[in-house]
Amino acid sequence: MSLAKTTNTAAILAGDTSIVVSSATGFAGGYMVRCGDEMMRVTSAYSSGTTIPVVRGQEGTLAVAHAITSTVVCGTGADWAQQSGAQTSVQYPLAGKTRRVSTYGAAGAIALPTAGTDEVAVINGTALAMTLAIPTKDLDGTILYIVGDTAAAHTVTVASGLGGAGSNYDVGTFDGSGQCCLALIAMNAIWVPLSSPLSGTLTSIDIAIA
């Protein structure tokens, strides 16, 4: 199955042993739930209804308070595993998300970050054409920095367009006069620019969106 996404209809306190959601579609006993950076497990006692009994602070996360209407995502253990390559369980460190660095020396696809971590994708070389797939729902809140290690006119083609704006806004071209960085955050299966909107008159280190 795929991850089910809903919201909580009541604030969640750090000591609560149940959560109340607007829709329980996709919830079942033993499934994993994410709210913010906390992972929870639906208890085997759950059968139906929007009040979900949970075990808090799973997968190395802390049980913390969550405001009303926070995003709640639920799925099986396999749904939460990394979608490409070997299937590995998602881990959320106690100290918060870690940040990993990957390097690309040839044109091609930038790999999606591992769920639970942020990523710095460093592009080496001259004017490489890179692509970026849409983020999976388990990446909500993940930050991806795409940065050139030298001044080069790299291009990054983002599936569905930046902010989900479509094909007219799906290619970012780095200004070759200086080193550039495109900072994105995953939200609702869309890559959203952290510095949105990108507009105005810039020089040397701007990224043109087309």
N, C-alpha and C positions, 0 to 999 in steps of 0.2 A: 504494500500500500504506500501512499505518499503521505507526507506530513500534513496534519490538520492544523489549521490556524484559527484562533478565536481570541477573545479578550476576557479578562476577569471582570465580573460585575460588582465585586466588593473588594476593598483593600485586603491585602494579605499581610498578616503580621508574621514576624520571624518565628513565633512559636506555634502558628496555626498548623493543624494536621489535615486540613481540607481546604480546597479552593472552590470558588463558585464562578462558573464560566457562562458566557452568553449562549454558547452552543457546545453540546457534548458529542457532536458527530465526530467519529474517529477516535474516541476515547475508549479504552478497555483496560481491565486489570492487567498489571505487569508492564504497561506501556510507559515510556519515558516522556516527561513533560519539561519544557524549558520556559522559564519566565525571567526576563532579563538575563543575567549570567548564572542563574541558579537552575540546576537540573533536579527534577523530582521524579518519583516513581509512583504510578497509580497502584494502590494496594489491590490485592486479590479480592478484597471484600466488595469492590465496586462492581455494580451490574448495570445501572442506568441512572439517569438524572444529571442535572447540571451542577450538583454539589459533589465534588470529586475528592475522595479520601486519598491522601498522598503521603509518601515518606520524603521528607525534605532533605536538602543538601547532599544530593547524590553526585557521583562521578567527580569527587574531589571539590565540589563547590560548597559555599556557605549558605545556610538558610538565612535569608534577609527579608526585609519588608518590601512589598511591591505595591505601588499605587493602583487605584481603581482604573480600569480600562487599559492595563498593561497588556502587551501582546503575549499570548500563551500558545505555544506550539506543542503538539503531541504526535507521537509515532512509536513504532516498534524500535527495538535496538538496531535493526538493520537499516531503518530509515535514517537514523542519526549517524550511521557510519559514513565515512568519506565516500563520495560518489564515484571517484575515479581511482583506478589501481586497486591495490589490496584493501579489503574491507577492514577498517580499524575503528575501535570504539572512540567516540569523542571524549576528550578530557578537558575539563575546565579547572585550571590550577587555582589553589587557594588564594594566591596573591593576585589573581586577576588574569587577563589574557596575556599570553606571551607574544612576542613579535619575532617572526622569522624572516630571514633574508634569502632570496633566491636570485640567481643571476642568469641572464639570457644573452648569448653571444651570436644568435642567428635569428632570422625572421621566423615567426610562428606564433603559436598560442601561448599566452600567459596562463599558467595553471591556477585554478581557483585555490584560495587559501584553505588550509585545514580548518574545519569547524572548531571554534574555541580559541583561534589564534588570529592575530593580525599579521600582515605580510608586507615586506618591502621587496618589490620586484625591480631589480637593477638591470637596465638595458645597456649592454656594452656595444661598441662598434659604431658604425656610421649609418644613419638613416635606415633603421630597421623597421619593417612593417610587422606590427604585432596585432594580435586579436585577443579579445577577452569575452568569454561566455557569460551568460546571465548567471547571477549567483543563485545557489539553491537556498531554500527557505531556512535551513539550519545555519546559514551564514548571516542572518540579520544582526546588524550591529558590528560586523567585522569591517575593519578598515584596511584598504589596500593602497599602498603608495607605489606608483610606477615612476621611477626616476632614471634619468640618463646619467651615466658615470662620466660622460664628456658632453660638450656642446654638439648636438647632432639633431637633425630634423627627423626624428622618429615619428611614426604614426601608430596610433592605437585605435583600432576599430572595436567599439563596444556593442555587443548584441543588444538589441531593443533601444539603443540610443541612451545617452546620458540622461538620467532622470526619467527614463522611459519615454523620451520625447520623439523617438522614432528615427527613421533613416536620415533625416536632415540634420541630426545632431549626434551622429554615431562615430565620427572620426575626430580624434584629437591629434593635431600636428604640432610637434615640439618646435619652437623657434631654434634654429641652428646656431644662433649667436651666443647662446649661453646655456648652461645646464638647466633643465626643467623637471618639474615633478607634477604628476597628476594624482591628486589624493581623492579617493572614492570611499564611500561607505555603502555597504549592502543593506538594503531595506526592502522588504516585500518583493524579493526576487528581481530587484532593479539595482543598478549601480548609480548612486547619487553623488555628484561632486561635492566634496566638503566645502569648497569655496564658491558654491553656486550663488548667484549666476556668474559665469565667466563672460565678461563683456567689457566694453570700454577700450581705450587706447593704451596699449602696453608696449614696451620695447624690450628686446633682448631675451627675456625669460618668459614670454607669454606662450600660451598653448591655444592655437586657433581651433575652434570647434566648427565642423561642417558636416 
